[in-house]
Amino acid sequence: MRWRCTRAMRVALPLAAGCALLGGCRGDRSDKAPREFFPDMDKQARWNPQADTPFYENGSSARVPDPNTVAFGRASFDPVTFAKADWAQSYMQQREDLLGENDAIYLGRVGDDYVDSIPVPVTLDRIRRGQREFNIFCAACHGYQGDGKGEVAVQFIAPPANLHADLYTDPMQRTARDGYIFEVIRNGVRNMPGYAHSVGVQDAWNIVMYVRALQKSHAGSLDSVPQDQLDALMSTRPLPVGAPPAPAGDQGVTPADGAQGGGQ
């Protein structure tokens, strides 16, 4: 008896599967939708634009927007017409970033050669923005001074690059070009990963600006500081341990080295 049941199931199961497959076919061509046994909400009830419906009192599926609704459109943005409008500048930048037509800006190179200088306007605001991005993404390895002595650098067998080395400051070096530094920021090099997923094109150039500012400050001297700024800088300079306080009337002025308790 058990053998007969098993044999019957062997015959019935394939027949049932075949019938199920045939149930999904309509045979000839048809305008009707195919049968869906598991629709998974792929098709839901909706109204077509401007369709009639008895659901609303006025018989229209289109509804009047709520008060104070902000209108918007899908008209194309004309960069020629709005090029000089202040309100359009952010949209112009988004458009340029989307198209990426300027290889010097978006690749850091022209043909196979890296650009020598930054191809976007250099401003103080952009340098400050570059400092912020550098401190977020670069300082952990390269250090806040760019000397390759970041907090995690001590754990590396191969230390991160010292951005003050001749390799990145000597104009004769290919690796000292602004376009090369830009590409490394975006795409990485050797053990350094790229940061294109976190650092946009404009911010990458901002970081390059800040790196150049770091290099100039590292290679500079007090002689290169304007006198008015030098006085303010020296007034904040801490006194060596054991040095006498500044005389009355000379508050904020630090005596020259060698006059503070004797030169070393």
C-alpha positions as CSV (number, residue, x, y, z in Angstrom):
1,M,0.0,0.0,0.0
2,R,2.8,2.4,0.9
3,W,4.5,1.6,-2.4
4,R,1.4,2.4,-4.3
5,C,1.1,5.8,-2.6
6,T,4.7,6.7,-3.3
7,R,4.3,5.7,-6.9
8,A,1.1,7.9,-7.2
9,M,2.9,10.9,-5.7
10,R,5.8,10.5,-8.2
11,V,3.3,10.8,-11.0
12,A,1.0,13.5,-9.4
13,L,3.7,15.9,-8.4
14,P,5.2,16.4,-11.9
15,L,1.6,16.7,-13.3
16,A,0.7,19.4,-10.7
17,A,3.9,21.3,-11.5
18,G,3.2,21.2,-15.2
19,C,-0.3,22.5,-14.7
20,A,1.0,25.3,-12.6
21,L,3.4,26.3,-15.3
22,L,0.7,26.2,-17.9
23,G,-1.5,28.3,-15.8
24,G,0.8,31.2,-16.2
25,C,0.5,31.1,-20.0
26,R,-2.4,32.5,-22.0
27,G,-1.3,30.8,-25.3
28,D,-1.9,33.4,-28.0
29,R,-1.0,37.0,-27.8
30,S,-3.2,39.0,-25.5
31,D,-3.6,42.6,-24.3
32,K,-4.4,41.3,-20.8
33,A,-1.7,41.4,-18.1
34,P,0.0,38.1,-17.4
35,R,-1.0,36.2,-14.3
36,E,1.0,37.1,-11.2
37,F,0.9,34.7,-8.3
38,F,3.2,36.9,-6.1
39,P,2.7,40.5,-7.2
40,D,4.7,41.9,-4.2
41,M,2.9,45.3,-4.6
42,D,4.5,45.8,-8.0
43,K,1.2,47.2,-9.3
44,Q,-0.9,49.4,-7.1
45,A,-4.1,51.3,-7.5
46,R,-3.4,54.9,-8.8
47,W,-4.8,57.7,-10.8
48,N,-3.3,58.8,-14.1
49,P,-2.7,62.5,-14.5
50,Q,-5.9,64.5,-15.2
51,A,-8.0,61.4,-14.7
52,D,-11.6,61.5,-13.6
53,T,-12.7,59.9,-10.4
54,P,-15.9,59.8,-8.4
55,F,-13.9,59.8,-5.2
56,Y,-13.8,63.6,-5.0
57,E,-16.7,65.9,-5.2
58,N,-15.5,67.8,-8.2
59,G,-14.7,64.5,-10.1
60,S,-11.1,65.4,-10.7
61,S,-8.1,63.4,-9.4
62,A,-5.9,66.5,-9.5
63,R,-5.9,68.4,-6.3
64,V,-5.3,72.0,-5.5
65,P,-2.0,72.5,-3.7
66,D,-2.1,73.5,0.0
67,P,-1.7,77.2,0.8
68,N,2.0,78.5,0.7
69,T,3.2,75.5,-1.3
70,V,6.4,76.3,-3.1
71,A,6.2,75.9,-6.8
72,F,8.9,74.1,-8.8
73,G,9.4,73.2,-12.4
74,R,11.4,70.8,-14.5
75,A,12.5,73.3,-17.2
76,S,16.1,73.0,-18.3
77,F,18.6,75.4,-16.6
78,D,20.1,77.8,-19.1
79,P,23.7,78.5,-18.0
80,V,24.0,81.3,-20.5
81,T,21.0,83.3,-19.4
82,F,21.7,82.9,-15.7
83,A,25.5,82.9,-15.7
84,K,25.8,86.2,-13.8
85,A,22.8,85.8,-11.4
86,D,24.0,85.5,-7.8
87,W,21.2,83.1,-7.0
88,A,22.3,80.8,-9.8
89,Q,25.9,80.4,-8.8
90,S,25.4,77.2,-6.7
91,Y,23.4,75.7,-9.5
92,M,26.1,76.6,-12.0
93,Q,28.7,74.9,-9.8
94,Q,26.5,71.8,-9.5
95,R,26.1,71.7,-13.3
96,E,29.8,72.0,-13.8
97,D,30.5,69.3,-11.3
98,L,27.9,67.0,-12.9
99,L,29.3,67.5,-16.4
100,G,33.0,67.5,-15.4
101,E,34.1,68.9,-18.8
102,N,37.3,70.6,-17.6
103,D,40.0,67.9,-17.2
104,A,42.3,70.4,-15.4
105,I,39.7,70.9,-12.7
106,Y,38.1,67.5,-12.5
107,L,41.1,65.2,-13.2
108,G,44.0,67.5,-12.2
109,R,45.7,66.9,-15.5
110,V,45.6,67.9,-19.2
111,G,46.2,64.9,-21.3
112,D,48.9,62.9,-19.5
113,D,50.5,65.8,-17.7
114,Y,49.5,67.0,-14.2
115,V,48.6,70.7,-14.0
116,D,51.4,72.7,-12.4
117,S,49.1,75.2,-10.5
118,I,45.6,75.1,-9.0
119,P,43.1,75.7,-11.8
120,V,40.4,77.3,-9.6
121,P,40.3,80.7,-7.8
122,V,42.4,80.7,-4.6
123,T,40.7,82.6,-1.8
124,L,41.1,82.8,2.0
125,D,37.7,81.2,2.5
126,R,38.7,78.3,0.4
127,I,42.0,77.9,2.2
128,R,40.1,77.8,5.5
129,R,37.7,75.3,4.1
130,G,40.8,73.2,3.0
131,Q,42.2,73.4,6.5
132,R,38.9,72.0,7.9
133,E,38.9,69.1,5.4
134,F,42.6,68.5,5.9
135,N,42.1,68.2,9.7
136,I,39.2,65.8,9.1
137,F,40.6,63.5,6.5
138,C,44.4,63.9,6.4
139,A,45.7,64.9,9.8
140,A,45.2,61.5,11.4
141,C,48.1,60.1,9.2
142,H,50.0,63.2,7.9
143,G,49.7,65.2,11.1
144,Y,48.2,68.6,11.6
145,Q,51.5,70.1,10.4
146,G,51.7,67.9,7.3
147,D,54.9,66.3,8.6
148,G,53.7,62.7,8.4
149,K,53.6,62.4,12.2
150,G,49.9,61.9,12.8
151,E,48.4,60.1,15.7
152,V,48.0,56.8,13.8
153,A,51.3,57.1,11.9
154,V,53.3,55.5,14.7
155,Q,51.6,52.2,14.0
156,F,52.6,52.1,10.3
157,I,55.7,50.2,9.1
158,A,56.0,52.7,6.2
159,P,55.3,56.2,7.6
160,P,52.9,58.5,5.7
161,A,54.4,61.1,3.4
162,N,56.0,64.2,4.8
163,L,54.4,67.0,2.8
164,H,57.3,69.3,3.4
165,A,59.8,67.0,1.7
166,D,61.4,68.1,-1.6
167,L,59.3,65.4,-3.3
168,Y,56.3,67.6,-2.8
169,T,57.8,71.1,-2.7
170,D,60.5,71.1,-5.5
171,P,58.9,72.5,-8.6
172,M,61.1,70.2,-10.7
173,Q,59.5,67.1,-9.2
174,R,56.5,65.6,-10.9
175,T,55.0,64.7,-7.5
176,A,55.2,68.4,-6.4
177,R,52.7,69.5,-9.0
178,D,49.3,70.6,-7.8
179,G,47.5,68.2,-10.1
180,Y,49.4,65.2,-8.7
181,I,48.5,66.1,-5.1
182,F,44.9,66.5,-6.2
183,E,44.8,63.1,-7.8
184,V,46.3,61.4,-4.8
185,I,43.7,63.0,-2.6
186,R,40.9,61.7,-4.8
187,N,42.3,58.4,-6.0
188,G,45.0,57.4,-3.5
189,V,48.5,56.1,-4.1
190,R,50.2,52.9,-3.0
191,N,49.0,52.3,0.6
192,M,47.0,55.4,0.8
193,P,43.3,55.0,-0.1
194,G,41.4,57.5,-2.2
195,Y,39.0,59.8,-0.7
196,A,36.8,60.6,-3.7
197,H,33.8,59.1,-1.8
198,S,34.2,61.7,0.9
199,V,36.1,64.6,-0.6
200,G,34.5,66.3,-3.6
201,V,36.5,67.9,-6.4
202,Q,36.2,71.5,-5.1
203,D,37.2,70.4,-1.5
204,A,40.2,68.4,-2.9
205,W,41.5,71.6,-4.5
206,N,40.8,73.4,-1.2
207,I,43.0,70.9,0.6
208,V,45.7,71.4,-2.0
209,M,45.5,75.2,-1.3
210,Y,45.9,74.5,2.4
211,V,48.8,72.1,1.9
212,R,50.6,74.9,0.0
213,A,49.9,77.3,2.8
214,L,51.4,74.7,5.3
215,Q,54.5,74.4,3.2
216,K,55.0,78.1,2.9
217,S,54.6,78.5,6.7
218,H,57.0,75.7,7.3
219,A,59.6,77.1,5.0
220,G,59.1,80.8,6.1
221,S,60.9,82.9,8.6
222,L,60.1,85.8,10.9
223,D,61.6,88.1,8.3
224,S,58.8,87.3,5.9
225,V,56.1,88.4,8.4
226,P,54.8,92.0,8.0
227,Q,55.9,94.2,10.9
228,D,52.4,94.9,12.2
229,Q,51.6,91.2,12.3
230,L,55.1,90.4,13.7
231,D,54.5,92.6,16.7
232,A,51.1,91.0,17.4
233,L,52.7,87.6,17.0
234,M,55.6,88.3,19.4
235,S,53.2,89.6,22.0
236,T,51.7,86.2,22.3
237,R,55.0,84.4,22.5
238,P,55.4,82.6,25.9
239,L,58.3,83.5,28.1
240,P,61.0,80.9,28.8
241,V,60.8,79.3,32.3
242,G,62.5,81.5,34.9
243,A,62.5,84.6,32.7
244,P,61.7,87.9,34.5
245,P,58.3,89.5,33.7
246,A,58.1,92.3,31.2
247,P,58.7,95.8,32.6
248,A,55.7,98.0,33.3
249,G,54.7,100.0,30.3
250,D,56.0,97.3,28.0
251,Q,53.1,94.8,28.6
252,G,52.8,92.3,25.8
253,V,56.4,92.9,24.5
254,T,58.7,89.9,24.9
255,P,62.5,90.7,25.3
256,A,64.7,89.3,22.6
257,D,66.4,86.0,23.1
258,G,69.7,86.4,25.0
259,A,68.2,89.2,27.1
260,Q,66.0,86.8,29.1
261,G,68.0,85.5,31.9
262,G,71.1,85.3,29.8
263,G,71.5,83.6,26.4
264,Q,72.0,79.9,26.1
